[in-house]
Structures are given as structure tokens and as C-alpha cells.
Amino acid sequence: MSQLIVRNLEPRVVTALKARAASRGRSAEAEHRAILEGVLLGQGPAPDFKAFLRSIPESADLRIRRSRDRGRTVAL
């Protein structure tokens, strides 16, 4: 993998990058990588499970039922 160093960024750009990364639960470096991939390749990395859960809209009507299925008994 190659490395890329970006110099002379304004402090507010760095602050915005860190805030965006924190809101998505990843490091500033991972967020930087995702932004570059999305802009240059037209696609971002596949969202992880945490991102998927965060994408679910909040709603009082949303009810997720837990399965009562305990699976099968296995003799060890």
C-alpha cells in the first residue's frame, strides 16, 4: 500500500475531519481514506455493521423482536 502525506491543512479542516470520523466511529485516517475512495473512485468502502445500525432511522414505531429460538441442543 502507498502512503500519502497532506501538508499545510487549515486547522478547521483537520477539526472537521476528526469530528466526521468520530461521528462514524472510525479514526481520522480511516475517514480520510474513505473520503478519497468515495470521491476518486465513485464508491466508498462497504459499510460495516456499526454503520448499518446507525443508518436505521429512529422511530418510536420501530420494534425489533428478539427470536425465542434457542437453537438446537448439541452434545459435546
N, C-alpha and C positions, 0 to 999 in steps of 0.2 A: 504494500500500500504506500502511496505517496503521502507526503505531508505538505501542508500549506500554512504559511505564516502570514497573517494580515497585520500590518503595522499602521500606526497613526490613526487609529479609530477614535472617534469622539467618545468621551466617557458616557454620554447619554445613549449611544448605540450599544455599548457594552452592557450598560444597565438594562436596556430594553431586551437584549439577547438573554441575559441571565434571568430576567423576570419571565420571559416567554418560556424558557427552558424549565424553570421551576413550576410554572403552571401546567406543564405537560409531563412533569415527573422525570425529567432527564437532565443530564449535565449540559452545560453551555456548549461544550464541544460536540456532543451528540445533536444538539439543536442546530448548531451551525452546519453540521454535515447534512442534516435533514433539509434545511433551507436550501443549501446549494444543490442537492439532488433534485428537490422539487422544482426549482427554477430552471436549472440547466438541462435536466433530463425529462422534465414534464411529469414527473411522478415522484412521490415521496416513498420512503420505506414503508413496508407493510405495517399497519398499526399493531401495537402489541395489545395484550389483553386488557391492561390497565387503561390504555387509550380508548379501547372499545367500550369499557364500562363507563368511562367519563362521557362518552358520546351519547349515552342513553339519556333522553330528556327527563328532567324531573317532573313528576306528576303525582298528585295525590291519588289518582285513579290507577296508577301502575302498581299491580300486585304480582309479585313473583312467588309462586307456590313452591315449597320445598317438597321434593318427592319423598313419599313414605317408603319407597322400595329400599330395603336394606341389602339388596343383593342376594347372592346365594351363599349357603354355608359351605365352607371348604375345610376339609380335614387336613391338618398339617402333620 
